[in-house]
């Protein structure tokens, strides 16, 4: 996710990553306000963006075989 974020996938933020893996953010604003604004579309774009711009080509090739 960090690699995808560095490559321009803004949905791969720390907040989205933490929610995808089940961690609760420490910041009150992230837990209270930002989390309510996250819908499935954001998670979907983060996951697909991570696969496209954050996953090494060798890993992607191994998964395709």
N, C-alpha and C positions, 0 to 999 in steps of 0.2 A: 504494500500500500504506500509506503514512504517513497519508493521509487516511482510509482505511478503519479503521486502527488508532485514530485520533483519534475516529472515529465508533462505536467500540465493538467492532470485529472483532478480538478478542484474538489470533487466529491470524495476523494480519498483522504479526507481530513482525519485528524486524531479523534474527533468526536464520533464520526461515522464509524471508523474502525473499532473504537471501543464498544459502540452499540452492537456492531456485528458479532463481536466475539464475546459479548455478555458482560463487559465491564461497565461499571457506573462511573462516569466522570466525577472528579473531585470538586470541580467548580459548581457552585450553586446555580449560576445562570445556565450552565450546560445541562444540568439535571432538570431544572424547572422549566425553562423557557425554550431553549434550542431543541431539546429532545422532542418536544411536542410538535415541532415543525418538520421533523423527519418523516417522510413517507416512503413507501416502497420504491418509488421511482429514484430517489436519491441512493438508496442501497443498491438498486440494480445498476445504476450508472457507475457507482463506485466499484462494484464487483467486475463488471465488464471492462471498465477502464483499467483496473488492476491487471486483468488478464492480458489486455492489449498493450499497455504501456509500462507495466511493472513486473511482469513475469519474464524471467530469462528465456531466450529462445530454445535452449536445450530442454528446459522443463516443459515448455509448451509442446515441443516435438515428442517428448516421451509420453505425454498425456494423450496425444493424438494417435499414438501407435497401439 
